[in-house]
Amino acid sequence: MSDSVRPSELQPARLLCPWDSPAKNTGVGGHGLLQGLFLTQIEPASLTYTLHQQRTQLPVSAESQKPVLKKAPEFPILEKQNWLIHLYYIQKDYEACKAVIKEQLQETHGLCEYAIYVQALIFRLEGNIQESLRLFQMCAFLSPQCADNLKQVARSLFLLGKHKAAIEVYNEAAKLNQKDWEICHNLGVCYIYLKQFDKAQDQLHNALHLNRHDLTYIMLGKIFLLKGDLDKAIEIYKKAVEFSPENTELLTTLGLLYLQLGIYQKAFEHLGNTLTYDPTNYKAILAAGSMMQTHGDFDVALTKYKVVACAVIESPPLWNNIGMCFFGKKKYVAAISCLKRANYLAPLDWKILYNLGLVHLTMQQYASAFHFLSAAINFQPKMGELYMLLAVALTNLEDSENAKRAYEEAVRLDKCNPLVNLNYAVLLYNQGEKRDALAQYQEMEKKVNLLKYSSSLEFDPEMVEVAQKLGAALQVGEALVWTKPVKDPKSKHQTASTSKAAGFQQPLGSNQALGQAMSSAATCRKLSSGAGGTSQLTKPPSLPLEPEPTVEAQPTEASAQTREK
């Protein structure tokens, strides 16, 4: 029994692992491992005891004492579908875009700023400006430090006609971004609508200082046009053309301004440059045709107008000019037909009504002439020649009292045209009021002398002849000095009421008078726009695309060949 092992003498054995080196357990290589295995086989009770001791000595894991935590909830990502919204928007698939926006807003409980922003843009495109304003205000509430949201709010206010409120919001946006040229530009546009031209000019100059842009030049030029300062307007547009020489809108506008001033060479040059870059630019073609029509080239002008008619068939100035071309060719029925179509397209255009009155006077249809001239006076009550033509129609309708009143109003309004005084003098002479007729004749002489020394204007020969006959009848002699009369006038118009002297009053068909009477291409031009004004879809600029105010050229009258600006 000396070699046997007793349970009481058995020491707790170390549990061996396969990777443990046997040398670490005994001094003899491998003997400790064999001994441990041998003891385990012959003494199972002692092994159980040993394992129990070993279990009691192992440290307890700390993780087993902690309670199991639940997984944190996943919050929705607000921007996860922004790329899809953007894609549908730039593809102009607005229905699909609105469907994705609706889904995105439901998932985010209405907190996705980009989805609200694009929804507001779609509402604006659909014409629902009030709803778009509400959504842009929501975007500004979600991100109060974003200047773009405030710019869109201001633009919606501008489109609703609330210019003062728009200015306040733009000023708030300027505090967040002081180097944004769009804010300065839009402030200038709002001030234009409020008629505060000085403030508008300052803001537009600030916009040009930050970033030169075609649209800013156009709006700055408009300010000077609204002020009536054509020279400064031309300077602005010349700078704009230097900055952007291929902008057809700028070239056309500059050409029309030169055309309005009578500088035909430069007008033709700029209009030609416009047609070089854009051969189908109907505004430039219409203006070029108007220049040819002014100089009596009616057939060439009609050829140009045919090209314009292919692009814009429903253009009131186009049919007005075509009608006056037929008038110059003495095709009065065709002229009335074209002018009636122009009047149908633009019933509030006083120039078309004016020309209709002229043509009906030429055809001796005085009642129709009275109808159209009265309508023109309602739209243009400050034009003296309209009252003169109305007086001519009333005279032929044998309404002398109202004719006198019309002549008196014409004399009061028109301080330059001697034809008004001459016609009035003829009427007074025919009614036996020679003293008043003499006074009007002397007033006519003063205007003729003033025009003779201030310009190289030539008078119509029929007007000269009638004035000389009237002077002889009034016993004031025939010594009135006239400039050399125009050779080969195109047509004459008889405007007096009761005597042969009546034929002097309306040289409507002469080249110069016809060019003055007709509405040129300047009446149909739109100086702007919104150009360079269309909003981009991804990040649309807040430039307000307002209906641009146009400054119409004041055409001199067909009846006043002696007047030239």
C-alpha positions in Angstrom: 0.0 0.0 0.0 3.0 2.2 0.1 2.7 3.0 -3.6 -1.0 3.8 -3.5 -2.4 7.2 -3.2 -4.8 8.1 -0.5 -7.7 10.5 -1.1 -6.8 12.5 2.0 -3.3 13.0 0.8 -4.3 14.0 -2.8 -3.5 17.7 -3.5 -5.7 19.6 -5.8 -4.4 18.9 -9.3 -4.0 21.7 -11.9 -6.2 21.3 -14.9 -4.1 21.0 -18.0 -4.9 22.5 -21.4 -3.7 21.0 -24.6 -1.6 24.1 -25.4 0.1 24.1 -22.0 3.7 23.0 -22.2 4.3 19.8 -20.1 7.6 21.2 -19.0 5.8 23.9 -17.0 4.0 21.3 -14.9 6.8 18.9 -13.9 10.5 18.7 -14.0 10.5 15.6 -16.2 9.2 16.3 -19.7 5.7 14.8 -20.1 5.6 13.0 -16.8 3.3 15.5 -15.1 0.7 15.2 -17.9 0.7 11.4 -17.7 0.5 11.4 -14.0 -2.5 13.8 -14.1 -4.3 11.6 -16.6 -3.5 8.5 -14.5 -4.8 10.1 -11.3 -8.0 11.1 -13.0 -8.7 7.6 -14.2 -8.0 5.8 -10.9 -9.5 8.4 -8.5 -12.8 9.8 -10.0 -13.9 10.9 -6.6 -10.8 12.9 -6.0 -11.2 14.5 -9.5 -14.7 15.6 -8.7 -13.5 17.2 -5.6 -10.7 18.9 -7.4 -13.1 20.3 -10.1 -15.4 21.5 -7.5 -12.6 23.4 -5.8 -11.6 24.8 -9.1 -15.1 26.1 -9.8 -15.3 27.8 -6.5 -12.0 29.6 -7.1 -12.9 31.1 -10.6 -13.9 34.8 -10.6 -17.5 35.5 -11.5 -17.9 37.5 -14.7 -19.2 41.1 -14.3 -21.3 41.0 -17.4 -23.5 38.2 -16.0 -24.5 40.5 -13.2 -25.7 43.5 -15.5 -29.2 43.5 -17.0 -29.5 43.2 -20.8 -30.0 46.6 -22.4 -32.5 47.1 -25.3 -31.3 48.3 -28.7 -31.6 52.1 -29.3 -34.5 53.0 -31.7 -33.4 54.1 -35.2 -34.5 57.6 -36.1 -35.5 58.4 -39.7 -32.9 60.1 -41.9 -34.4 63.3 -43.0 -32.4 63.6 -46.2 -32.4 60.1 -47.5 -34.7 60.9 -50.4 -33.5 64.4 -51.2 -31.6 63.1 -54.2 -34.7 61.6 -55.7 -36.7 64.8 -55.1 -34.0 66.8 -56.8 -33.9 64.3 -59.7 -37.6 64.5 -60.4 -37.6 68.3 -60.1 -34.9 68.9 -62.6 -36.6 66.5 -65.0 -39.8 68.5 -64.5 -41.7 65.4 -63.5 -43.7 67.4 -60.9 -46.3 64.7 -60.1 -43.7 62.1 -59.2 -41.8 64.8 -57.3 -44.8 65.7 -55.2 -45.5 62.0 -54.5 -42.0 61.5 -53.1 -42.2 64.8 -51.2 -45.5 63.7 -49.6 -43.9 60.4 -48.5 -40.8 62.1 -47.2 -42.8 64.6 -45.1 -44.9 61.8 -43.6 -41.8 59.9 -42.5 -40.1 63.0 -41.1 -43.3 64.5 -39.6 -42.9 67.6 -41.8 -39.4 68.4 -40.7 -37.5 67.9 -44.0 -36.5 71.3 -45.1 -35.5 70.4 -48.7 -38.8 68.7 -49.4 -40.7 71.7 -48.2 -38.5 74.0 -50.3 -39.1 72.1 -53.5 -42.8 71.8 -52.8 -42.9 75.6 -52.5 -41.1 75.9 -55.8 -43.6 73.7 -57.5 -46.5 75.6 -56.1 -45.0 78.8 -57.4 -44.6 77.3 -60.9 -48.3 76.3 -60.7 -49.3 79.8 -59.9 -50.2 79.2 -56.2 -48.1 82.0 -54.9 -49.8 82.3 -51.5 -49.2 78.6 -50.6 -45.6 78.8 -51.8 -45.1 81.8 -49.5 -46.4 79.8 -46.6 -44.0 76.9 -47.3 -41.0 79.2 -47.7 -41.8 80.9 -44.4 -41.8 77.4 -42.9 -38.4 76.8 -44.4 -37.2 80.1 -42.9 -38.5 79.0 -39.5 -36.7 75.6 -39.7 -33.4 77.3 -40.9 -33.5 80.9 -39.8 -29.8 81.5 -40.7 -30.3 80.6 -44.3 -30.4 83.6 -46.6 -31.8 81.6 -49.5 -35.0 80.9 -47.7 -35.5 84.6 -46.9 -34.8 85.5 -50.5 -37.5 83.1 -51.6 -39.9 84.5 -49.1 -39.2 88.0 -50.4 -39.6 86.9 -54.0 -43.1 85.4 -53.2 -44.0 88.7 -51.6 -42.8 90.5 -54.7 -45.0 88.4 -56.9 -47.9 89.1 -54.7 -47.3 92.8 -55.2 -46.2 93.4 -51.6 -43.1 95.4 -52.5 -42.6 97.1 -49.2 -42.8 93.8 -47.3 -40.4 92.2 -49.9 -37.9 95.0 -49.2 -38.0 94.3 -45.5 -37.3 90.6 -46.0 -34.5 91.3 -48.5 -32.9 93.6 -45.9 -33.0 90.8 -43.4 -31.4 88.5 -45.9 -28.7 91.1 -46.6 -27.7 91.0 -43.0 -27.0 87.3 -43.4 -25.1 87.6 -46.7 -23.8 91.0 -47.5 -22.0 90.0 -50.8 -25.0 88.6 -52.6 -25.6 90.5 -55.8 -29.1 89.0 -56.2 -30.3 90.7 -53.0 -29.1 94.1 -54.2 -30.6 93.6 -57.6 -34.0 92.6 -56.3 -34.0 95.5 -53.9 -33.4 97.8 -56.9 -36.3 96.2 -58.8 -38.7 96.6 -55.8 -37.7 100.3 -55.5 -38.4 100.7 -59.2 -42.0 99.6 -58.6 -42.3 102.0 -55.7 -41.1 104.8 -58.0 -38.1 105.4 -55.7 -35.6 105.6 -58.5 -32.7 107.0 -56.6 -32.7 104.1 -54.1 -33.2 101.7 -56.9 -30.2 103.2 -58.8 -28.0 102.8 -55.7 -28.9 99.2 -55.2 -28.4 98.3 -58.8 -24.9 99.9 -58.7 -24.1 97.9 -55.6 -25.2 94.7 -57.5 -22.9 95.6 -60.4 -20.1 96.2 -58.0 -20.5 92.7 -56.5 -21.1 90.9 -59.8 -21.7 92.3 -63.3 -24.8 90.8 -64.8 -26.8 91.6 -68.0 -30.1 91.8 -66.2 -28.8 94.4 -63.8 -27.7 96.6 -66.7 -31.1 96.2 -68.3 -32.9 97.3 -65.1 -30.5 100.2 -64.6 -31.1 101.4 -68.1 -34.9 101.2 -67.5 -34.6 103.7 -64.6 -33.1 106.3 -66.9 -35.8 105.5 -69.6 -38.5 106.0 -67.0 -36.9 109.3 -66.0 -36.8 110.3 -69.7 -33.0 110.5 -69.8 -32.2 108.7 -73.1 -28.6 109.7 -73.2 -27.7 108.1 -69.8 -29.8 105.1 -70.8 -27.7 104.7 -73.9 -24.5 105.0 -71.9 -25.7 102.2 -69.6 -26.6 99.9 -72.5 -23.3 100.6 -74.3 -21.5 99.4 -71.1 -23.7 96.4 -71.1 -22.9 95.6 -74.7 -19.2 95.9 -74.0 -19.6 93.4 -71.1 -21.8 91.0 -73.1 -21.4 91.8 -76.8 -23.4 88.7 -77.9 -26.6 89.5 -75.9 -29.2 90.1 -78.6 -31.6 91.7 -76.2 -29.1 94.4 -75.2 -28.2 95.0 -78.9 -31.8 95.2 -79.9 -32.6 97.7 -77.1 -29.7 99.9 -77.9 -30.6 99.9 -81.6 -34.2 100.8 -80.8 -33.0 103.7 -78.6 -30.9 105.0 -81.4 -33.9 104.6 -83.7 -36.0 106.6 -81.3 -33.4 109.4 -81.4 -33.3 109.4 -85.2 -29.7 108.1 -85.3 -30.4 105.6 -88.0 -26.8 104.6 -88.8 -26.0 103.4 -85.3 -29.5 101.9 -85.0 -29.0 99.9 -88.2 -25.5 98.8 -87.0 -26.7 97.4 -83.7 -29.8 95.8 -85.2 -27.6 94.2 -87.8 -25.4 92.8 -85.1 -28.5 91.4 -83.5 -29.5 89.6 -86.7 -25.9 88.3 -87.1 -26.2 86.4 -83.8 -29.9 85.6 -84.1 -31.3 85.8 -87.7 -34.8 85.0 -86.5 -35.0 87.8 -83.8 -38.3 89.2 -84.7 -37.8 92.5 -82.7 -34.8 93.4 -84.7 -36.5 92.5 -88.0 -39.5 94.5 -87.1 -37.3 97.5 -86.2 -35.4 97.2 -89.4 -38.6 97.1 -91.4 -39.8 100.2 -89.5 -36.7 102.1 -90.6 -37.3 101.1 -94.2 -40.9 102.1 -93.9 -39.9 105.5 -92.4 -37.8 106.2 -95.5 -40.6 105.1 -97.9 -39.4 101.7 -98.9 -42.8 100.1 -98.3 -42.2 97.0 -100.5 -38.9 96.1 -98.7 -40.5 96.7 -95.3 -43.4 94.4 -96.2 -40.9 91.7 -97.1 -39.3 92.0 -93.7 -42.7 91.9 -92.0 -43.5 88.6 -93.8 -40.5 87.1 -92.0 -41.8 88.4 -88.6 -45.2 87.1 -89.3 -43.9 83.5 -89.5 -42.6 83.9 -85.9 -45.3 86.1 -84.2 -48.4 86.1 -86.3 -50.5 87.7 -83.5 -48.4 90.8 -83.0 -50.3 94.1 -82.8 -47.3 96.3 -83.8 -46.7 94.0 -86.8 -50.2 94.4 -88.2 -50.1 98.1 -87.4 -47.0 98.6 -89.4 -48.3 96.5 -92.3 -51.4 98.6 -92.3 -49.4 101.8 -92.5 -47.3 100.3 -95.3 -50.5 99.8 -97.3 -51.5 103.3 -96.3 -48.3 104.7 -97.8 -49.0 102.7 -101.0 -52.5 104.3 -101.1 -54.2 100.9 -100.6 -56.6 102.2 -97.9 -59.0 99.3 -97.7 -56.1 96.9 -97.0 -54.7 99.4 -94.5 -58.0 99.5 -92.6 -58.2 95.7 -92.6 -54.7 95.3 -91.1 -55.3 98.1 -88.6 -58.6 96.6 -87.5 -56.8 93.3 -86.8 -54.1 95.2 -84.8 -56.9 96.9 -82.9 -58.5 93.5 -82.2 -55.3 92.2 -80.7 -54.5 95.4 -78.7 -57.7 97.4 -78.2 -56.1 99.7 -75.7 -53.2 100.8 -77.9 -53.8 104.5 -78.7 -51.3 104.5 -81.6 -53.4 102.0 -83.5 -56.5 104.0 -82.9 -54.7 107.1 -84.0 -53.7 105.5 -87.3 -57.2 104.2 -87.8 -58.5 107.8 -87.4 -55.9 109.0 -90.0 -56.9 106.5 -92.6 -60.6 107.1 -92.1 -60.0 110.9 -92.5 -58.1 110.1 -95.7 -61.1 108.1 -97.0 -63.5 111.0 -95.9 -65.2 108.7 -93.5 -65.5 111.3 -90.8 -67.9 109.6 -88.4 -65.6 106.5 -88.2 -62.6 108.9 -87.9 -64.3 110.7 -85.0 -65.0 107.3 -83.3 -61.4 106.2 -83.3 -59.9 109.6 -82.5 -62.1 110.0 -79.5 -61.0 106.6 -78.3 -57.4 107.5 -78.8 -57.9 110.7 -76.8 -59.2 108.7 -73.9 -56.0 106.9 -73.7 -53.7 109.8 -74.6 -55.3 113.0 -73.4 -52.1 115.1 -73.5 -51.5 114.9 -77.2 -52.5 118.1 -79.1 -52.5 116.6 -82.6 -55.2 114.2 -81.6 -57.5 117.1 -80.7 -56.6 118.8 -84.0 -57.6 115.7 -86.0 -60.7 115.4 -84.0 -61.5 119.0 -84.8 -61.0 118.3 -88.5 -63.5 115.4 -88.3 -66.0 117.6 -86.4 -65.6 120.4 -89.0 -66.5 118.0 -91.8 -69.4 116.7 -89.7 -70.6 120.4 -89.5 -70.2 120.7 -85.8 -68.3 124.0 -85.7 -68.7 124.7 -82.0 -67.2 121.5 -80.8 -64.5 121.8 -83.5 -63.5 125.2 -82.0 -63.3 123.6 -78.6 -61.1 120.8 -79.9 -58.8 123.4 -81.7 -58.5 125.4 -78.5 -57.4 122.3 -76.6 -55.0 121.4 -79.3 -53.4 124.9 -79.2 -53.2 124.7 -75.4 -51.4 121.4 -75.4 -49.2 121.8 -78.5 -46.6 124.6 -78.4 -44.5 123.4 -81.3 -46.6 122.4 -84.3 -47.6 125.3 -86.6 -50.1 123.1 -88.4 -52.5 123.3 -85.4 -52.6 127.1 -85.6 -52.9 127.0 -89.4 -55.9 124.6 -89.4 -57.6 126.7 -86.7 -57.0 129.9 -88.6 -58.7 128.4 -91.7 -61.7 127.4 -89.7 -62.0 130.9 -88.1 -61.5 132.6 -91.5 -64.3 130.5 -93.1 -66.6 131.5 -90.3 -65.9 135.1 -90.7 -63.8 135.6 -87.6 -60.9 137.3 -89.3 -59.4 138.9 -86.2 -59.1 135.6 -84.4 -57.8 133.9 -87.6 -55.1 136.6 -87.9 -54.0 135.9 -84.3 -53.7 132.2 -85.0 -51.8 133.0 -88.3 -49.3 135.1 -86.4 -48.8 132.4 -83.8 -48.2 130.0 -86.7 -45.5 132.3 -88.1 -43.7 132.4 -84.7 -43.6 128.6 -84.6 -42.4 128.4 -88.2 -39.5 130.8 -87.6 -38.5 128.9 -84.4 -38.5 125.6 -86.3 -36.6 127.2 -89.3 -33.7 128.3 -87.1 -33.6 125.4 -84.8 -33.6 122.6 -87.3 -33.2 121.9 -91.0 -36.8 120.7 -91.3 -38.5 121.1 -94.7 -42.2 121.8 -94.9 -44.8 120.2 -97.0 -45.4 122.2 -100.2 -49.2 122.0 -99.8 -48.9 123.5 -96.3 -46.8 126.3 -97.7 -49.2 127.0 -100.5 -52.3 127.2 -98.2 -50.4 129.4 -95.6 -49.5 131.8 -98.4 -53.1 131.9 -99.7 -54.4 132.5 -96.2 -51.9 135.2 -95.6 -53.0 137.0 -98.7 -56.7 136.6 -97.7 -55.9 138.1 -94.3 -53.9 140.9 -96.0 -50.7 140.1 -94.2 -48.8 139.5 -97.5 -47.1 136.5 -98.8 -43.6 137.3 -97.5 -43.5 134.4 -95.0 -40.1 132.7 -95.6 -40.2 128.9 -95.9 -37.5 126.4 -96.3 -37.2 124.5 -99.5 -40.3 122.3 -99.8 -40.0 118.5 -100.0 -39.8 117.1 -103.5 -42.3 114.6 -104.8 -44.5 114.0 -101.7 -46.1 110.6 -101.6 -49.6 111.7 -101.0 -51.7 114.6 -99.7 -54.6 114.7 -97.4 -57.5 117.2 -97.4 -58.5 118.2 -93.9 -60.2 121.5 -94.0 -64.0 121.7 -93.7 -65.6 124.2 -96.0 -63.1 125.7 -98.5 -60.5 124.8 -101.0 -57.8 125.8 -98.5 -58.7 122.8 -96.5 -56.3 120.6 -98.4 -53.2 122.0 -96.6 -53.9 120.4 -93.2 -52.9 116.8 -93.4 -49.9 115.7 -95.6 -50.5 112.2 -94.2 -48.8 110.3 -97.0 -45.4 111.9 -97.2 -42.5 109.8 -96.2 -41.5 111.8 -93.2 -45.0 112.2 -91.9 -45.8 108.6 -92.3 -42.7 107.5 -90.5 -43.7 109.8 -87.6 -47.3 108.6 -87.5 -46.9 104.9 -87.5 -46.1 102.8 -84.4 -42.6 101.6 -85.0 -41.0 98.5 -83.7 -40.2 100.4 -80.5 -43.8 100.0 -79.4 -43.5 96.2 -79.2 -40.1 95.9 -77.6 -39.7 94.5 -74.1 -36.4 95.8 -72.6 -35.5 92.9 -70.4 -36.5 89.7 -68.3 -36.6 88.2 -67.2 -33.8 86.8 -69.9 -31.3 86.0 -67.8 -34.2 86.0 -65.5 -35.5 82.5 -65.7 -35.1 80.7 -62.5 -33.0 77.6 -62.3 -34.6 74.5 -60.9 -31.9 73.1 -58.6 -31.2 76.4 -56.8 -33.4 78.9 -58.4 -32.3 82.5 -58.0 -34.7 84.8 -56.3 -34.7 87.3 -59.2 -38.2 88.5 -59.6 -39.4 88.1 -63.2 -41.5 91.2 -63.2 -43.4 92.5 -66.3 -40.8 94.9 -67.4 -42.0 98.5 -67.7 -41.6 99.7 -71.2 -40.9 103.3 -72.2 -42.7 104.0 -75.4 -41.4 106.3 -77.9 -43.6 109.4 -78.4 -44.1 109.4 -82.2 -44.8 112.7 -83.8 -48.0 112.9 -85.7 -48.7 112.1 -89.3 -50.4 115.4 -89.6 -47.4 117.4 -88.4 -44.7 117.2 -91.0 -43.1 120.3 -89.6 -42.3 118.6 -86.2 -39.2 116.6 -85.7 -37.4 115.4 -82.6 
